[in-house]
C-alpha cells in the first residue's frame, strides 16, 4: 500500500507509556519511509510534543491555532497554554 493520508484517532487510547512511546516512534518512522500525511487526533501531550511537524489546536469546535509544532509549543494563546 502507498497511502497519501493516514488517520489516527486517539491511537494511544488504552496504551501504557512504554507502548505509547513505541507508537510515537513508529508513526515517525512510517512518515519518513512512505512520506505521507499522518493526521493524529490526540489529547496526549507527549505525542503532540514529539510526533508532528505541524499541529493544530481545536477548542469548542474551532481551530484556534495551526502551525509548526515549535510555534504552538511556545504560544501565548491561553487555550494552547492550558493544554500544554
PDB file of N, CA, C and O in Angstrom:
ATOM      1  N   UNK A   1       0.829  -1.188   0.000  1.00  0.00           N
ATOM      2  CA  UNK A   1       0.000   0.000   0.000  1.00  0.00           C
ATOM      3  C   UNK A   1       0.871   1.248   0.000  1.00  0.00           C
ATOM      4  O   UNK A   1       1.976   1.264   0.542  1.00  0.00           O
ATOM      5  N   UNK A   2       0.342   2.285  -0.621  1.00  0.00           N
ATOM      6  CA  UNK A   2       1.056   3.559  -0.685  1.00  0.00           C
ATOM      7  C   UNK A   2       0.079   4.693  -0.363  1.00  0.00           C
ATOM      8  O   UNK A   2      -0.283   5.473  -1.244  1.00  0.00           O
ATOM      9  N   UNK A   3      -0.349   4.784   0.911  1.00  0.00           N
ATOM     10  CA  UNK A   3      -1.359   5.790   1.250  1.00  0.00           C
ATOM     11  C   UNK A   3      -0.803   7.207   1.188  1.00  0.00           C
ATOM     12  O   UNK A   3       0.379   7.437   1.444  1.00  0.00           O
ATOM     13  N   UNK A   4      -1.670   8.148   0.847  1.00  0.00           N
ATOM     14  CA  UNK A   4      -1.297   9.560   0.886  1.00  0.00           C
ATOM     15  C   UNK A   4      -1.598  10.154   2.254  1.00  0.00           C
ATOM     16  O   UNK A   4      -0.917  11.073   2.709  1.00  0.00           O
ATOM     17  N   UNK A   5      -2.636   9.613   2.907  1.00  0.00           N
ATOM     18  CA  UNK A   5      -3.055  10.107   4.225  1.00  0.00           C
ATOM     19  C   UNK A   5      -3.333   8.914   5.137  1.00  0.00           C
ATOM     20  O   UNK A   5      -3.964   7.939   4.728  1.00  0.00           O
ATOM     21  N   UNK A   6      -2.858   9.003   6.364  1.00  0.00           N
ATOM     22  CA  UNK A   6      -3.179   8.023   7.403  1.00  0.00           C
ATOM     23  C   UNK A   6      -3.856   8.791   8.532  1.00  0.00           C
ATOM     24  O   UNK A   6      -3.313   9.785   9.015  1.00  0.00           O
ATOM     25  N   UNK A   7      -5.028   8.344   8.954  1.00  0.00           N
ATOM     26  CA  UNK A   7      -5.771   8.988  10.034  1.00  0.00           C
ATOM     27  C   UNK A   7      -5.683   8.124  11.284  1.00  0.00           C
ATOM     28  O   UNK A   7      -6.019   6.940  11.252  1.00  0.00           O
ATOM     29  N   UNK A   8      -5.235   8.713  12.378  1.00  0.00           N
ATOM     30  CA  UNK A   8      -5.118   8.022  13.665  1.00  0.00           C
ATOM     31  C   UNK A   8      -5.965   8.773  14.686  1.00  0.00           C
ATOM     32  O   UNK A   8      -5.633   9.894  15.071  1.00  0.00           O
ATOM     33  N   UNK A   9      -7.053   8.158  15.121  1.00  0.00           N
ATOM     34  CA  UNK A   9      -7.938   8.784  16.097  1.00  0.00           C
ATOM     35  C   UNK A   9      -7.650   8.186  17.474  1.00  0.00           C
ATOM     36  O   UNK A   9      -8.011   7.041  17.748  1.00  0.00           O
ATOM     37  N   UNK A  10      -7.005   8.961  18.327  1.00  0.00           N
ATOM     38  CA  UNK A  10      -6.597   8.524  19.667  1.00  0.00           C
ATOM     39  C   UNK A  10      -5.855   7.189  19.598  1.00  0.00           C
ATOM     40  O   UNK A  10      -6.278   6.218  20.226  1.00  0.00           O
ATOM     41  N   UNK A  11      -4.753   7.125  18.845  1.00  0.00           N
ATOM     42  CA  UNK A  11      -4.054   5.849  18.666  1.00  0.00           C
ATOM     43  C   UNK A  11      -3.450   5.285  19.949  1.00  0.00           C
ATOM     44  O   UNK A  11      -3.146   4.094  20.019  1.00  0.00           O
ATOM     45  N   UNK A  12      -3.276   6.117  20.949  1.00  0.00           N
ATOM     46  CA  UNK A  12      -2.673   5.675  22.206  1.00  0.00           C
ATOM     47  C   UNK A  12      -3.698   5.297  23.264  1.00  0.00           C
ATOM     48  O   UNK A  12      -3.335   4.994  24.401  1.00  0.00           O
ATOM     49  N   UNK A  13      -4.962   5.311  22.903  1.00  0.00           N
ATOM     50  CA  UNK A  13      -6.015   5.007  23.866  1.00  0.00           C
ATOM     51  C   UNK A  13      -5.810   3.614  24.466  1.00  0.00           C
ATOM     52  O   UNK A  13      -5.764   2.618  23.745  1.00  0.00           O
ATOM     53  N   UNK A  14      -5.688   3.560  25.774  1.00  0.00           N
ATOM     54  CA  UNK A  14      -5.529   2.291  26.468  1.00  0.00           C
ATOM     55  C   UNK A  14      -4.106   1.766  26.522  1.00  0.00           C
ATOM     56  O   UNK A  14      -3.869   0.683  27.058  1.00  0.00           O
ATOM     57  N   UNK A  15      -3.155   2.513  25.974  1.00  0.00           N
ATOM     58  CA  UNK A  15      -1.767   2.052  25.981  1.00  0.00           C
ATOM     59  C   UNK A  15      -1.013   2.593  27.192  1.00  0.00           C
ATOM     60  O   UNK A  15      -1.278   3.699  27.665  1.00  0.00           O
ATOM     61  N   UNK A  16      -0.079   1.802  27.677  1.00  0.00           N
ATOM     62  CA  UNK A  16       0.782   2.272  28.756  1.00  0.00           C
ATOM     63  C   UNK A  16       1.847   3.198  28.168  1.00  0.00           C
ATOM     64  O   UNK A  16       2.011   3.234  26.949  1.00  0.00           O
ATOM     65  N   UNK A  17       2.576   3.946  29.002  1.00  0.00           N
ATOM     66  CA  UNK A  17       3.567   4.908  28.495  1.00  0.00           C
ATOM     67  C   UNK A  17       4.652   4.297  27.604  1.00  0.00           C
ATOM     68  O   UNK A  17       5.108   4.944  26.661  1.00  0.00           O
ATOM     69  N   UNK A  18       5.064   3.075  27.888  1.00  0.00           N
ATOM     70  CA  UNK A  18       6.101   2.434  27.073  1.00  0.00           C
ATOM     71  C   UNK A  18       5.576   2.169  25.667  1.00  0.00           C
ATOM     72  O   UNK A  18       6.258   2.458  24.684  1.00  0.00           O
ATOM     73  N   UNK A  19       4.377   1.626  25.568  1.00  0.00           N
ATOM     74  CA  UNK A  19       3.796   1.343  24.251  1.00  0.00           C
ATOM     75  C   UNK A  19       3.437   2.641  23.521  1.00  0.00           C
ATOM     76  O   UNK A  19       3.502   2.695  22.293  1.00  0.00           O
ATOM     77  N   UNK A  20       3.064   3.667  24.254  1.00  0.00           N
ATOM     78  CA  UNK A  20       2.785   4.959  23.626  1.00  0.00           C
ATOM     79  C   UNK A  20       4.054   5.537  23.016  1.00  0.00           C
ATOM     80  O   UNK A  20       4.016   6.083  21.913  1.00  0.00           O
ATOM     81  N   UNK A  21       5.168   5.424  23.712  1.00  0.00           N
ATOM     82  CA  UNK A  21       6.448   5.894  23.166  1.00  0.00           C
ATOM     83  C   UNK A  21       6.828   5.096  21.925  1.00  0.00           C
ATOM     84  O   UNK A  21       7.314   5.664  20.946  1.00  0.00           O
ATOM     85  N   UNK A  22       6.610   3.784  21.959  1.00  0.00           N
ATOM     86  CA  UNK A  22       6.882   2.937  20.795  1.00  0.00           C
ATOM     87  C   UNK A  22       5.998   3.359  19.625  1.00  0.00           C
ATOM     88  O   UNK A  22       6.473   3.466  18.494  1.00  0.00           O
ATOM     89  N   UNK A  23       4.718   3.598  19.893  1.00  0.00           N
ATOM     90  CA  UNK A  23       3.786   4.030  18.851  1.00  0.00           C
ATOM     91  C   UNK A  23       4.218   5.363  18.251  1.00  0.00           C
ATOM     92  O   UNK A  23       4.163   5.536  17.034  1.00  0.00           O
ATOM     93  N   UNK A  24       4.641   6.296  19.077  1.00  0.00           N
ATOM     94  CA  UNK A  24       5.105   7.597  18.585  1.00  0.00           C
ATOM     95  C   UNK A  24       6.271   7.424  17.622  1.00  0.00           C
ATOM     96  O   UNK A  24       6.292   8.028  16.550  1.00  0.00           O
ATOM     97  N   UNK A  25       7.238   6.604  18.003  1.00  0.00           N
ATOM     98  CA  UNK A  25       8.389   6.369  17.129  1.00  0.00           C
ATOM     99  C   UNK A  25       7.975   5.646  15.855  1.00  0.00           C
ATOM    100  O   UNK A  25       8.509   5.927  14.782  1.00  0.00           O
ATOM    101  N   UNK A  26       7.038   4.729  15.961  1.00  0.00           N
ATOM    102  CA  UNK A  26       6.539   4.015  14.788  1.00  0.00           C
ATOM    103  C   UNK A  26       5.897   4.982  13.794  1.00  0.00           C
ATOM    104  O   UNK A  26       6.127   4.872  12.590  1.00  0.00           O
ATOM    105  N   UNK A  27       5.100   5.922  14.284  1.00  0.00           N
ATOM    106  CA  UNK A  27       4.470   6.914  13.406  1.00  0.00           C
ATOM    107  C   UNK A  27       5.518   7.800  12.732  1.00  0.00           C
ATOM    108  O   UNK A  27       5.393   8.119  11.549  1.00  0.00           O
ATOM    109  N   UNK A  28       6.532   8.190  13.465  1.00  0.00           N
ATOM    110  CA  UNK A  28       7.625   8.986  12.886  1.00  0.00           C
ATOM    111  C   UNK A  28       8.335   8.187  11.795  1.00  0.00           C
ATOM    112  O   UNK A  28       8.629   8.721  10.726  1.00  0.00           O
ATOM    113  N   UNK A  29       8.609   6.915  12.060  1.00  0.00           N
ATOM    114  CA  UNK A  29       9.294   6.059  11.086  1.00  0.00           C
ATOM    115  C   UNK A  29       8.448   5.828   9.837  1.00  0.00           C
ATOM    116  O   UNK A  29       8.963   5.877   8.720  1.00  0.00           O
ATOM    117  N   UNK A  30       7.160   5.576  10.020  1.00  0.00           N
ATOM    118  CA  UNK A  30       6.265   5.377   8.874  1.00  0.00           C
ATOM    119  C   UNK A  30       6.253   6.620   8.007  1.00  0.00           C
ATOM    120  O   UNK A  30       6.338   6.531   6.782  1.00  0.00           O
ATOM    121  N   UNK A  31       6.148   7.772   8.637  1.00  0.00           N
ATOM    122  CA  UNK A  31       6.123   9.027   7.881  1.00  0.00           C
ATOM    123  C   UNK A  31       7.401   9.210   7.078  1.00  0.00           C
ATOM    124  O   UNK A  31       7.351   9.668   5.936  1.00  0.00           O
ATOM    125  N   UNK A  32       8.528   8.867   7.647  1.00  0.00           N
ATOM    126  CA  UNK A  32       9.809   9.006   6.953  1.00  0.00           C
ATOM    127  C   UNK A  32       9.937   8.012   5.800  1.00  0.00           C
ATOM    128  O   UNK A  32      10.515   8.330   4.761  1.00  0.00           O
ATOM    129  N   UNK A  33       9.399   6.817   5.985  1.00  0.00           N
ATOM    130  CA  UNK A  33       9.540   5.774   4.971  1.00  0.00           C
ATOM    131  C   UNK A  33       8.638   5.983   3.766  1.00  0.00           C
ATOM    132  O   UNK A  33       9.068   5.787   2.629  1.00  0.00           O
ATOM    133  N   UNK A  34       7.386   6.382   4.002  1.00  0.00           N
ATOM    134  CA  UNK A  34       6.462   6.477   2.868  1.00  0.00           C
ATOM    135  C   UNK A  34       6.066   7.911   2.543  1.00  0.00           C
ATOM    136  O   UNK A  34       5.296   8.137   1.609  1.00  0.00           O
ATOM    137  N   UNK A  35       6.573   8.875   3.287  1.00  0.00           N
ATOM    138  CA  UNK A  35       6.339  10.289   3.009  1.00  0.00           C
ATOM    139  C   UNK A  35       4.870  10.590   2.746  1.00  0.00           C
ATOM    140  O   UNK A  35       4.491  11.027   1.659  1.00  0.00           O
ATOM    141  N   UNK A  36       4.057  10.348   3.761  1.00  0.00           N
ATOM    142  CA  UNK A  36       2.629  10.622   3.643  1.00  0.00           C
ATOM    143  C   UNK A  36       2.211  11.578   4.759  1.00  0.00           C
ATOM    144  O   UNK A  36       2.972  11.845   5.689  1.00  0.00           O
ATOM    145  N   UNK A  37       1.006  12.077   4.646  1.00  0.00           N
ATOM    146  CA  UNK A  37       0.434  12.909   5.700  1.00  0.00           C
ATOM    147  C   UNK A  37      -0.183  11.996   6.745  1.00  0.00           C
ATOM    148  O   UNK A  37      -0.948  11.092   6.410  1.00  0.00           O
ATOM    149  N   UNK A  38       0.142  12.228   8.003  1.00  0.00           N
ATOM    150  CA  UNK A  38      -0.471  11.479   9.097  1.00  0.00           C
ATOM    151  C   UNK A  38      -1.228  12.479   9.959  1.00  0.00           C
ATOM    152  O   UNK A  38      -0.638  13.398  10.526  1.00  0.00           O
ATOM    153  N   UNK A  39      -2.529  12.293  10.050  1.00  0.00           N
ATOM    154  CA  UNK A  39      -3.380  13.152  10.876  1.00  0.00           C
ATOM    155  C   UNK A  39      -3.673  12.403  12.168  1.00  0.00           C
ATOM    156  O   UNK A  39      -4.286  11.336  12.154  1.00  0.00           O
ATOM    157  N   UNK A  40      -3.229  12.970  13.280  1.00  0.00           N
ATOM    158  CA  UNK A  40      -3.388  12.323  14.580  1.00  0.00           C
ATOM    159  C   UNK A  40      -4.304  13.174  15.449  1.00  0.00           C
ATOM    160  O   UNK A  40      -4.042  14.355  15.676  1.00  0.00           O
ATOM    161  N   UNK A  41      -5.369  12.569  15.926  1.00  0.00           N
ATOM    162  CA  UNK A  41      -6.245  13.217  16.897  1.00  0.00           C
ATOM    163  C   UNK A  41      -5.839  12.666  18.257  1.00  0.00           C
ATOM    164  O   UNK A  41      -5.945  11.464  18.500  1.00  0.00           O
ATOM    165  N   UNK A  42      -5.373  13.543  19.144  1.00  0.00           N
ATOM    166  CA  UNK A  42      -4.907  13.073  20.448  1.00  0.00           C
ATOM    167  C   UNK A  42      -5.087  14.145  21.515  1.00  0.00           C
ATOM    168  O   UNK A  42      -5.115  15.341  21.222  1.00  0.00           O
ATOM    169  N   UNK A  43      -5.206  13.696  22.739  1.00  0.00           N
ATOM    170  CA  UNK A  43      -5.138  14.617  23.873  1.00  0.00           C
ATOM    171  C   UNK A  43      -3.916  14.285  24.725  1.00  0.00           C
ATOM    172  O   UNK A  43      -3.792  14.739  25.863  1.00  0.00           O
ATOM    173  N   UNK A  44      -3.021  13.487  24.154  1.00  0.00           N
ATOM    174  CA  UNK A  44      -1.789  13.089  24.836  1.00  0.00           C
ATOM    175  C   UNK A  44      -0.688  14.086  24.486  1.00  0.00           C
ATOM    176  O   UNK A  44      -0.227  14.132  23.346  1.00  0.00           O
ATOM    177  N   UNK A  45      -0.275  14.867  25.448  1.00  0.00           N
ATOM    178  CA  UNK A  45       0.713  15.919  25.204  1.00  0.00           C
ATOM    179  C   UNK A  45       2.058  15.346  24.766  1.00  0.00           C
ATOM    180  O   UNK A  45       2.784  15.998  24.015  1.00  0.00           O
ATOM    181  N   UNK A  46       2.404  14.146  25.217  1.00  0.00           N
ATOM    182  CA  UNK A  46       3.679  13.555  24.811  1.00  0.00           C
ATOM    183  C   UNK A  46       3.708  13.257  23.316  1.00  0.00           C
ATOM    184  O   UNK A  46       4.725  13.484  22.661  1.00  0.00           O
ATOM    185  N   UNK A  47       2.617  12.756  22.777  1.00  0.00           N
ATOM    186  CA  UNK A  47       2.541  12.529  21.330  1.00  0.00           C
ATOM    187  C   UNK A  47       2.570  13.870  20.608  1.00  0.00           C
ATOM    188  O   UNK A  47       3.268  14.022  19.606  1.00  0.00           O
ATOM    189  N   UNK A  48       1.819  14.837  21.110  1.00  0.00           N
ATOM    190  CA  UNK A  48       1.768  16.156  20.464  1.00  0.00           C
ATOM    191  C   UNK A  48       3.136  16.842  20.466  1.00  0.00           C
ATOM    192  O   UNK A  48       3.454  17.581  19.534  1.00  0.00           O
ATOM    193  N   UNK A  49       3.931  16.610  21.478  1.00  0.00           N
ATOM    194  CA  UNK A  49       5.254  17.250  21.567  1.00  0.00           C
ATOM    195  C   UNK A  49       6.312  16.578  20.694  1.00  0.00           C
ATOM    196  O   UNK A  49       7.316  17.204  20.353  1.00  0.00           O
ATOM    197  N   UNK A  50       6.103  15.314  20.330  1.00  0.00           N
ATOM    198  CA  UNK A  50       7.175  14.585  19.654  1.00  0.00           C
ATOM    199  C   UNK A  50       6.903  14.194  18.211  1.00  0.00           C
ATOM    200  O   UNK A  50       7.838  14.158  17.411  1.00  0.00           O
ATOM    201  N   UNK A  51       5.673  13.902  17.850  1.00  0.00           N
ATOM    202  CA  UNK A  51       5.408  13.315  16.533  1.00  0.00           C
ATOM    203  C   UNK A  51       5.239  14.331  15.405  1.00  0.00           C
ATOM    204  O   UNK A  51       5.907  14.194  14.380  1.00  0.00           O
ATOM    205  N   UNK A  52       4.387  15.337  15.541  1.00  0.00           N
ATOM    206  CA  UNK A  52       4.058  16.149  14.359  1.00  0.00           C
ATOM    207  C   UNK A  52       5.105  17.203  14.000  1.00  0.00           C
ATOM    208  O   UNK A  52       5.823  17.716  14.858  1.00  0.00           O
ATOM    209  N   UNK A  53       5.164  17.504  12.710  1.00  0.00           N
ATOM    210  CA  UNK A  53       5.912  18.678  12.250  1.00  0.00           C
ATOM    211  C   UNK A  53       5.031  19.913  12.415  1.00  0.00           C
ATOM    212  O   UNK A  53       5.497  20.979  12.817  1.00  0.00           O
ATOM    213  N   UNK A  54       3.751  19.746  12.098  1.00  0.00           N
ATOM    214  CA  UNK A  54       2.751  20.805  12.241  1.00  0.00           C
ATOM    215  C   UNK A  54       1.627  20.282  13.106  1.00  0.00           C
ATOM    216  O   UNK A  54       1.346  19.083  13.122  1.00  0.00           O
ATOM    217  N   UNK A  55       0.991  21.180  13.820  1.00  0.00           N
ATOM    218  CA  UNK A  55      -0.119  20.765  14.663  1.00  0.00           C
ATOM    219  C   UNK A  55      -1.157  21.867  14.765  1.00  0.00           C
ATOM    220  O   UNK A  55      -0.873  23.041  14.526  1.00  0.00           O
ATOM    221  N   UNK A  56      -2.355  21.465  15.121  1.00  0.00           N
ATOM    222  CA  UNK A  56      -3.439  22.413  15.302  1.00  0.00           C
ATOM    223  C   UNK A  56      -4.099  22.175  16.643  1.00  0.00           C
ATOM    224  O   UNK A  56      -4.019  21.084  17.208  1.00  0.00           O
ATOM    225  N   UNK A  57      -4.750  23.205  17.144  1.00  0.00           N
ATOM    226  CA  UNK A  57      -5.450  23.110  18.417  1.00  0.00           C
ATOM    227  C   UNK A  57      -6.923  23.402  18.173  1.00  0.00           C
ATOM    228  O   UNK A  57      -7.285  24.480  17.700  1.00  0.00           O
ATOM    229  N   UNK A  58      -7.768  22.428  18.503  1.00  0.00           N
ATOM    230  CA  UNK A  58      -9.210  22.615  18.414  1.00  0.00           C
ATOM    231  C   UNK A  58      -9.740  22.954  19.797  1.00  0.00           C
ATOM    232  O   UNK A  58      -9.329  22.361  20.794  1.00  0.00           O
ATOM    233  N   UNK A  59     -10.662  23.918  19.847  1.00  0.00           N
ATOM    234  CA  UNK A  59     -11.303  24.280  21.108  1.00  0.00           C
ATOM    235  C   UNK A  59     -12.728  24.695  20.798  1.00  0.00           C
ATOM    236  O   UNK A  59     -12.966  25.619  20.020  1.00  0.00           O
ATOM    237  N   UNK A  60     -13.664  24.006  21.412  1.00  0.00           N
ATOM    238  CA  UNK A  60     -15.087  24.282  21.186  1.00  0.00           C
ATOM    239  C   UNK A  60     -15.437  24.289  19.697  1.00  0.00           C
ATOM    240  O   UNK A  60     -16.081  25.210  19.196  1.00  0.00           O
ATOM    241  N   UNK A  61     -15.001  23.248  19.016  1.00  0.00           N
ATOM    242  CA  UNK A  61     -15.300  23.009  17.601  1.00  0.00           C
ATOM    243  C   UNK A  61     -14.649  24.002  16.654  1.00  0.00           C
ATOM    244  O   UNK A  61     -15.042  24.091  15.491  1.00  0.00           O
ATOM    245  N   UNK A  62     -13.663  24.748  17.128  1.00  0.00           N
ATOM    246  CA  UNK A  62     -12.985  25.727  16.276  1.00  0.00           C
ATOM    247  C   UNK A  62     -11.482  25.493  16.310  1.00  0.00           C
ATOM    248  O   UNK A  62     -10.910  25.146  17.343  1.00  0.00           O
ATOM    249  N   UNK A  63     -10.860  25.690  15.156  1.00  0.00           N
ATOM    250  CA  UNK A  63      -9.410  25.616  15.067  1.00  0.00           C
ATOM    251  C   UNK A  63      -8.862  26.954  15.552  1.00  0.00           C
ATOM    252  O   UNK A  63      -8.956  27.960  14.849  1.00  0.00           O
ATOM    253  N   UNK A  64      -8.290  26.966  16.754  1.00  0.00           N
ATOM    254  CA  UNK A  64      -7.821  28.224  17.339  1.00  0.00           C
ATOM    255  C   UNK A  64      -6.384  28.542  16.959  1.00  0.00           C
ATOM    256  O   UNK A  64      -5.956  29.693  17.046  1.00  0.00           O
ATOM    257  N   UNK A  65      -5.630  27.517  16.536  1.00  0.00           N
ATOM    258  CA  UNK A  65      -4.251  27.760  16.138  1.00  0.00           C
ATOM    259  C   UNK A  65      -3.765  26.590  15.305  1.00  0.00           C
ATOM    260  O   UNK A  65      -4.115  25.440  15.567  1.00  0.00           O
ATOM    261  N   UNK A  66      -2.952  26.892  14.292  1.00  0.00           N
ATOM    262  CA  UNK A  66      -2.344  25.862  13.455  1.00  0.00           C
ATOM    263  C   UNK A  66      -0.991  26.367  12.990  1.00  0.00           C
ATOM    264  O   UNK A  66      -0.843  27.536  12.633  1.00  0.00           O
ATOM    265  N   UNK A  67      -0.009  25.485  12.997  1.00  0.00           N
ATOM    266  CA  UNK A  67       1.305  25.873  12.510  1.00  0.00           C
ATOM    267  C   UNK A  67       2.369  24.882  12.918  1.00  0.00           C
ATOM    268  O   UNK A  67       2.059  23.785  13.381  1.00  0.00           O
ATOM    269  N   UNK A  68       3.625  25.264  12.749  1.00  0.00           N
ATOM    270  CA  UNK A  68       4.726  24.392  13.147  1.00  0.00           C
ATOM    271  C   UNK A  68       4.656  24.066  14.643  1.00  0.00           C
ATOM    272  O   UNK A  68       4.253  24.898  15.456  1.00  0.00           O
ATOM    273  N   UNK A  69       5.047  22.865  14.979  1.00  0.00           N
ATOM    274  CA  UNK A  69       4.988  22.397  16.370  1.00  0.00           C
ATOM    275  C   UNK A  69       5.644  23.384  17.328  1.00  0.00           C
ATOM    276  O   UNK A  69       5.093  23.670  18.390  1.00  0.00           O
ATOM    277  N   UNK A  70       6.816  23.908  16.968  1.00  0.00           N
ATOM    278  CA  UNK A  70       7.548  24.805  17.860  1.00  0.00           C
ATOM    279  C   UNK A  70       6.760  26.083  18.155  1.00  0.00           C
ATOM    280  O   UNK A  70       6.834  26.621  19.260  1.00  0.00           O
ATOM    281  N   UNK A  71       6.009  26.563  17.171  1.00  0.00           N
ATOM    282  CA  UNK A  71       5.213  27.777  17.363  1.00  0.00           C
ATOM    283  C   UNK A  71       4.107  27.523  18.380  1.00  0.00           C
ATOM    284  O   UNK A  71       3.880  28.344  19.269  1.00  0.00           O
ATOM    285  N   UNK A  72       3.422  26.395  18.255  1.00  0.00           N
ATOM    286  CA  UNK A  72       2.359  26.092  19.202  1.00  0.00           C
ATOM    287  C   UNK A  72       2.903  25.808  20.594  1.00  0.00           C
ATOM    288  O   UNK A  72       2.303  26.207  21.592  1.00  0.00           O
ATOM    289  N   UNK A  73       4.029  25.124  20.665  1.00  0.00           N
ATOM    290  CA  UNK A  73       4.587  24.778  21.975  1.00  0.00           C
ATOM    291  C   UNK A  73       5.097  25.991  22.740  1.00  0.00           C
ATOM    292  O   UNK A  73       5.277  25.922  23.956  1.00  0.00           O
ATOM    293  N   UNK A  74       5.333  27.101  22.047  1.00  0.00           N
ATOM    294  CA  UNK A  74       5.790  28.327  22.710  1.00  0.00           C
ATOM    295  C   UNK A  74       4.741  29.435  22.640  1.00  0.00           C
ATOM    296  O   UNK A  74       5.048  30.601  22.888  1.00  0.00           O
ATOM    297  N   UNK A  75       3.519  29.073  22.306  1.00  0.00           N
ATOM    298  CA  UNK A  75       2.446  30.050  22.125  1.00  0.00           C
ATOM    299  C   UNK A  75       2.012  30.691  23.444  1.00  0.00           C
ATOM    300  O   UNK A  75       2.067  30.069  24.505  1.00  0.00           O
ATOM    301  N   UNK A  76       1.583  31.941  23.350  1.00  0.00           N
ATOM    302  CA  UNK A  76       0.996  32.631  24.497  1.00  0.00           C
ATOM    303  C   UNK A  76      -0.527  32.538  24.492  1.00  0.00           C
ATOM    304  O   UNK A  76      -1.185  33.062  25.391  1.00  0.00           O
ATOM    305  N   UNK A  77      -1.086  31.876  23.485  1.00  0.00           N
ATOM    306  CA  UNK A  77      -2.543  31.695  23.391  1.00  0.00           C
ATOM    307  C   UNK A  77      -3.022  30.919  24.623  1.00  0.00           C
ATOM    308  O   UNK A  77      -2.545  29.810  24.865  1.00  0.00           O
ATOM    309  N   UNK A  78      -3.960  31.481  25.411  1.00  0.00           N
ATOM    310  CA  UNK A  78      -4.387  30.838  26.659  1.00  0.00           C
ATOM    311  C   UNK A  78      -4.884  29.399  26.493  1.00  0.00           C
ATOM    312  O   UNK A  78      -4.562  28.538  27.312  1.00  0.00           O
ATOM    313  N   UNK A  79      -5.655  29.135  25.452  1.00  0.00           N
ATOM    314  CA  UNK A  79      -6.181  27.785  25.243  1.00  0.00           C
ATOM    315  C   UNK A  79      -5.046  26.801  24.980  1.00  0.00           C
ATOM    316  O   UNK A  79      -5.063  25.678  25.484  1.00  0.00           O
ATOM    317  N   UNK A  80      -4.073  27.219  24.201  1.00  0.00           N
ATOM    318  CA  UNK A  80      -2.926  26.362  23.889  1.00  0.00           C
ATOM    319  C   UNK A  80      -2.087  26.140  25.144  1.00  0.00           C
ATOM    320  O   UNK A  80      -1.681  25.010  25.417  1.00  0.00           O
ATOM    321  N   UNK A  81      -1.822  27.187  25.906  1.00  0.00           N
ATOM    322  CA  UNK A  81      -1.029  27.069  27.138  1.00  0.00           C
ATOM    323  C   UNK A  81      -1.698  26.133  28.144  1.00  0.00           C
ATOM    324  O   UNK A  81      -1.021  25.388  28.854  1.00  0.00           O
ATOM    325  N   UNK A  82      -3.025  26.174  28.201  1.00  0.00           N
ATOM    326  CA  UNK A  82      -3.753  25.316  29.132  1.00  0.00           C
ATOM    327  C   UNK A  82      -3.535  23.842  28.784  1.00  0.00           C
ATOM    328  O   UNK A  82      -3.389  23.009  29.679  1.00  0.00           O
ATOM    329  N   UNK A  83      -3.513  23.519  27.493  1.00  0.00           N
ATOM    330  CA  UNK A  83      -3.297  22.133  27.078  1.00  0.00           C
ATOM    331  C   UNK A  83      -1.877  21.684  27.389  1.00  0.00           C
ATOM    332  O   UNK A  83      -1.650  20.541  27.786  1.00  0.00           O
ATOM    333  N   UNK A  84      -0.928  22.586  27.207  1.00  0.00           N
ATOM    334  CA  UNK A  84       0.477  22.230  27.393  1.00  0.00           C
ATOM    335  C   UNK A  84       0.838  22.182  28.858  1.00  0.00           C
ATOM    336  O   UNK A  84       1.985  21.897  29.202  1.00  0.00           O
TER     337      UNK A  84
END
